[in-house]
Amino acid sequence: MRPYVHLIENQNSIPNLEGVEVVDRGRAQAVASATMQQLRRKDVAAAQAGSGWALNVSDAVGRIVFSIDLDRVVG
């Protein structure tokens, strides 16, 4: 499985075009969680605001496998 973790917000997006090879969905969720932690470290103020952003994790053909609403997990 090669998930692609995209940062999205309404009309804005920061796509991931490379993806990362993982063995299963559980590992894909761990990758998404690590991505979220990296975002928090890079810009604490933006992470605290959340501001409607989400991480969409898609498969190779673009189907969303799961999504993480950053407003719900940032506190």
Residue pairs with C-beta under 8 A, 6 or more apart in sequence:
1 21
1 22
1 23
1 24
1 25
1 27
1 28
1 59
2 19
2 20
2 21
2 22
2 59
2 60
3 19
3 20
3 22
3 28
3 31
3 32
3 57
3 58
3 59
3 65
4 15
4 16
4 17
4 18
4 19
4 57
4 58
4 59
4 60
5 16
5 19
5 20
5 31
5 32
5 35
5 55
5 56
5 57
6 13
6 14
6 15
6 16
6 55
6 56
6 57
6 58
7 13
7 14
7 39
7 53
7 54
7 55
8 14
8 53
8 54
8 55
8 56
9 51
9 52
9 53
9 54
10 52
19 60
20 31
22 28
22 30
22 31
25 65
25 66
28 57
28 65
28 66
29 57
29 66
31 57
32 55
32 57
32 66
32 68
33 68
35 55
36 55
36 68
36 70
36 73
39 46
39 47
39 70
40 47
40 74
47 70
47 74
48 74
49 74
50 70
50 71
50 74
51 71
52 71
53 70
53 71
54 67
54 68
54 69
54 70
55 67
55 68
55 70
56 64
56 67
57 64
57 65
57 66
57 67
57 68
58 64
58 65
59 65
